[in-house]
Amino acid sequence: MLLNPFFLQEAAAASSQSAGSGLGMLIPLVLIVLIMYFFMIRPQNKKQKETEKMIAALKKGDKVVTIGGIHGVIASTKDNTVIVKVDDGAKIEFNRSAIATVVTDKPAESEKPKEKKSLFGKKSKKEEAEKPAEEAASAENTEAVTEEKKDE
């Protein structure tokens, strides 16, 4: 009989501790759900809305790519489908949801490639290798010009 009250006291202490620690375990769970929402669910919803806008805005003459990788031009549109002209005489009817992207023609960039700058302001190894060759060529040209002037 002496042992029975000891077990009751221990059980009562354990139940009071678990009530306080329940809140402590709930906070990390809530934080995990919030992180998942902001990093996974919210961006996915934004992308889905953009895709719905793109599909609703399809019109005749748009260049499109289907989810199967077929490139073509929209010949006509219906409520739930679009007819895509793939070749001169080939037209295929697709569901609007099968259109992956609308291709936009970008203007060609200038012929001269832009110089790439590193994050730390250092030149790349390729640029460093080309610089001495350019300096040597310009030095040779300068020497040739000065020799021509001396000959005159």
Phi, psi and chi 1 to 4 in degrees:
 res  aa     phi    psi   chi1   chi2   chi3   chi4
   1 MET       -  -26.4  -80.2 -136.0 -147.5      -
   2 LEU   -68.4  -30.7 -158.3   50.1      -      -
   3 LEU   -77.4  -28.1  -64.8  175.8      -      -
   4 ASN   -59.5  -48.2 -165.9    8.5      -      -
   5 PRO   -63.6  -30.4  -20.4   27.3      -      -
   6 PHE   -62.9  -43.9  178.0   72.1      -      -
   7 PHE   -65.5  -36.8  -71.5  124.0      -      -
   8 LEU   -66.7  -39.8  -69.1  175.7      -      -
   9 GLN   -65.0  -40.6  -70.9  174.9   -4.6      -
  10 GLU   -66.9  -39.3 -165.9  172.5  -66.1      -
  11 ALA   -66.9  -39.1      -      -      -      -
  12 ALA   -66.7  -38.3      -      -      -      -
  13 ALA   -67.7  -39.0      -      -      -      -
  14 ALA   -66.8  -38.5      -      -      -      -
  15 SER   -68.9  -34.8   66.2      -      -      -
  16 SER   -72.7  -32.6   67.2      -      -      -
  17 GLN   -72.1  -36.7  -72.9  178.7   -3.4      -
  18 SER   -69.4  -29.2   66.2      -      -      -
  19 ALA   -67.0  -39.8      -      -      -      -
  20 GLY   -73.7  -35.5      -      -      -      -
  21 SER   -80.5  -15.0   65.9      -      -      -
  22 GLY   -64.1  -39.4      -      -      -      -
  23 LEU   -67.9  -37.8 -178.7   63.2      -      -
  24 GLY   -65.1  -30.8      -      -      -      -
  25 MET   -83.3  -21.9  -67.8  177.6   69.2      -
  26 LEU   -77.7  -33.2 -173.9   63.5      -      -
  27 ILE   -61.3  -49.4  -68.0  172.8      -      -
  28 PRO   -62.2  -35.0  -22.4   31.2      -      -
  29 LEU   -64.8  -42.1 -177.5   63.9      -      -
  30 VAL   -64.9  -40.7  169.5      -      -      -
  31 LEU   -62.9  -40.7  -71.9  174.2      -      -
  32 ILE   -63.1  -42.5  -70.1  171.5      -      -
  33 VAL   -64.0  -42.6  170.0      -      -      -
  34 LEU   -63.8  -42.3  -73.4  173.6      -      -
  35 ILE   -62.8  -43.4  -70.4  170.5      -      -
  36 MET   -61.7  -39.2  -76.0 -179.8   57.8      -
  37 TYR   -62.9  -49.3  173.8   76.0      -      -
  38 PHE   -74.8  -26.7  -78.5  108.8      -      -
  39 PHE  -100.4  -17.0  -74.3  110.1      -      -
  40 MET  -122.8  -54.2  -65.2  172.8   64.7      -
  41 ILE   -74.5  -47.4  -61.9  169.1      -      -
  42 ARG   -62.8  -48.1 -169.6  167.1  176.9 -116.3
  43 PRO   -62.4  -34.8  -23.1   31.7      -      -
  44 GLN   -65.8  -40.0 -175.7  178.0    3.4      -
  45 ASN   -64.4  -39.8  -72.1  -17.3      -      -
  46 LYS   -63.1  -43.7  -76.7 -175.8  175.4 -178.3
  47 LYS   -64.8  -38.8 -173.4  173.4 -178.6  178.3
  48 GLN   -64.8  -40.1 -175.6  176.8    2.8      -
  49 LYS   -65.3  -40.8  -73.6  179.7 -177.2  178.5
  50 GLU   -62.7  -40.9  -71.0  174.4    5.6      -
  51 THR   -64.3  -41.4  -56.2      -      -      -
  52 GLU   -62.7  -40.1  -71.5  173.2   -0.6      -
  53 LYS   -64.0  -42.4  -75.3 -179.1 -174.9  177.6
  54 MET   -63.0  -42.9 -174.9 -112.0  -25.1      -
  55 ILE   -67.4  -38.1  -71.7  173.7      -      -
  56 ALA   -69.5  -26.0      -      -      -      -
  57 ALA   -92.3    6.4      -      -      -      -
  58 LEU   -63.2  137.3  -69.2  174.7      -      -
  59 LYS  -143.1  168.6   61.2 -173.8  179.3  -59.0
  60 LYS   -62.1  134.0 -176.6  178.1  178.0  179.3
  61 GLY    97.4   -9.5      -      -      -      -
  62 ASP   -71.5  137.3  -74.9  -15.1      -      -
  63 LYS   -85.9  128.6  -67.5 -179.5 -177.7  179.3
  64 VAL  -132.1  161.6  -65.4      -      -      -
  65 VAL  -126.8  131.0  178.7      -      -      -
  66 THR   -85.4  170.4   66.6      -      -      -
  67 ILE   -68.3  -16.2   55.0  176.7      -      -
  68 GLY   -87.7   -4.3      -      -      -      -
  69 GLY    92.0   12.4      -      -      -      -
  70 ILE   -85.0  126.6  -61.8  173.5      -      -
  71 HIS   -97.4  139.5  -66.4 -107.9      -      -
  72 GLY  -171.3 -175.9      -      -      -      -
  73 VAL  -120.3  137.6  177.2      -      -      -
  74 ILE   -70.8  122.3  -65.3  179.8      -      -
  75 ALA   -89.3  -39.2      -      -      -      -
  76 SER  -159.1  162.3   65.1      -      -      -
  77 THR  -125.2  150.4   60.1      -      -      -
  78 LYS  -127.0 -171.7  -63.4 -179.0 -177.7  177.4
  79 ASP   -60.2  -56.7  -70.0  -23.2      -      -
  80 ASN  -111.1   -3.4  -65.1  -33.8      -      -
  81 THR  -132.1  162.6   61.1      -      -      -
  82 VAL  -131.8  147.6  -67.5      -      -      -
  83 ILE  -104.2  120.4  -63.2  175.4      -      -
  84 VAL  -105.9  125.8  177.7      -      -      -
  85 LYS   -85.3  115.2 -176.9  178.4  178.2 -177.2
  86 VAL   -94.8  -38.9 -179.4      -      -      -
  87 ASP  -140.1 -172.9 -160.9   13.6      -      -
  88 ASP   -54.2  -49.6  -69.7  -26.8      -      -
  89 GLY  -111.8    2.6      -      -      -      -
  90 ALA  -101.1  120.8      -      -      -      -
  91 LYS  -126.9  137.5  -66.9 -178.7 -179.1  176.8
  92 ILE  -126.1  138.8  -55.3  172.6      -      -
  93 GLU   -97.2  127.4 -172.7  170.4   -1.1      -
  94 PHE  -123.1  152.6  -71.5  100.1      -      -
  95 ASN   -67.3  150.6  -73.8  -21.3      -      -
  96 ARG   -60.4  -32.9  -76.2 -178.0  176.5  -99.1
  97 SER   -70.3  -11.8   60.6      -      -      -
  98 ALA   -83.8   -6.3      -      -      -      -
  99 ILE   -83.1  120.7  -56.2  -60.7      -      -
 100 ALA   -86.1  -49.5      -      -      -      -
 101 THR  -145.7  157.2   57.3      -      -      -
 102 VAL  -103.0  124.8  175.6      -      -      -
 103 VAL   -84.5  129.3  178.4      -      -      -
 104 THR  -111.6  134.3   56.6      -      -      -
 105 ASP   -78.2  120.9  -66.8  -28.8      -      -
 106 LYS   -94.7  142.3  -65.5 -178.6 -179.0  177.5
 107 PRO   -65.4  144.5   20.9  -28.8      -      -
 108 ALA   -65.8  137.9      -      -      -      -
 109 GLU   -78.3  166.6  -67.0 -174.6   24.6      -
 110 SER   -59.0  153.5   63.9      -      -      -
 111 GLU   -67.3  -32.2  -66.4  178.1   14.5      -
 112 LYS   -79.2  121.2 -174.7  176.6  179.7 -179.1
 113 PRO   -69.9  145.3   21.5  -28.0      -      -
 114 LYS   -76.2  146.7  -64.0  179.4 -179.1  176.9
 115 GLU   -75.4  135.0  -66.8 -178.1   18.6      -
 116 LYS   -89.9  132.1  -65.5 -178.8 -178.8  178.0
 117 LYS  -108.6  138.9  -65.1 -178.7 -179.2  178.3
 118 SER   -80.3  168.8   68.1      -      -      -
 119 LEU   -67.6  -27.2  -65.2  174.4      -      -
 120 PHE  -102.8    9.4  -56.3  107.6      -      -
 121 GLY    79.1    6.1      -      -      -      -
 122 LYS   -88.1  153.0  -63.9  180.0 -179.2  177.1
 123 LYS   -85.4  151.5  -66.1 -177.4  179.9  179.0
 124 SER   -72.6  165.6   67.8      -      -      -
 125 LYS   -62.8  -36.0  -68.9 -179.8 -178.8  178.4
 126 LYS   -64.4  -43.4 -175.4  177.4  178.6 -178.2
 127 GLU   -65.6  -38.7  -70.5  174.5   -9.9      -
 128 GLU   -65.6  -36.3  -70.7  176.7    3.1      -
 129 ALA   -70.6  -36.1      -      -      -      -
 130 GLU   -75.3  -29.7  -69.2  173.8   -6.2      -
 131 LYS   -62.1  -48.7 -173.3  176.1  179.4  179.6
 132 PRO   -61.8  -35.4  -22.5   30.5      -      -
 133 ALA   -65.8  -40.6      -      -      -      -
 134 GLU   -66.5  -40.6  -70.3  174.5    1.3      -
 135 GLU   -65.2  -39.4  -71.7  176.1   -1.4      -
 136 ALA   -65.9  -41.3      -      -      -      -
 137 ALA   -65.1  -41.9      -      -      -      -
 138 SER   -69.1  -33.9   64.9      -      -      -
 139 ALA   -66.3  -40.5      -      -      -      -
 140 GLU   -63.8  -41.6  -70.5  174.0    7.8      -
 141 ASN   -63.4  -40.0  -71.0  -19.0      -      -
 142 THR   -65.3  -42.9  -49.3      -      -      -
 143 GLU   -63.4  -40.8  -70.8  174.4    7.2      -
 144 ALA   -64.7  -39.6      -      -      -      -
 145 VAL   -67.3  -42.0  169.7      -      -      -
 146 THR   -67.4  -35.0   53.5      -      -      -
 147 GLU   -67.3  -39.0  -74.2  178.4   12.5      -
 148 GLU   -63.7  -40.2  -72.4  177.2    5.9      -
 149 LYS   -66.5  -36.3  -71.7 -177.3 -179.8  179.6
 150 LYS   -66.3  -38.4  -72.7  179.5 -176.9  177.7
 151 ASP   -65.9  -30.8  -69.0  -22.0      -      -
 152 GLU   -72.9      -  -67.4  175.9   -2.0      -
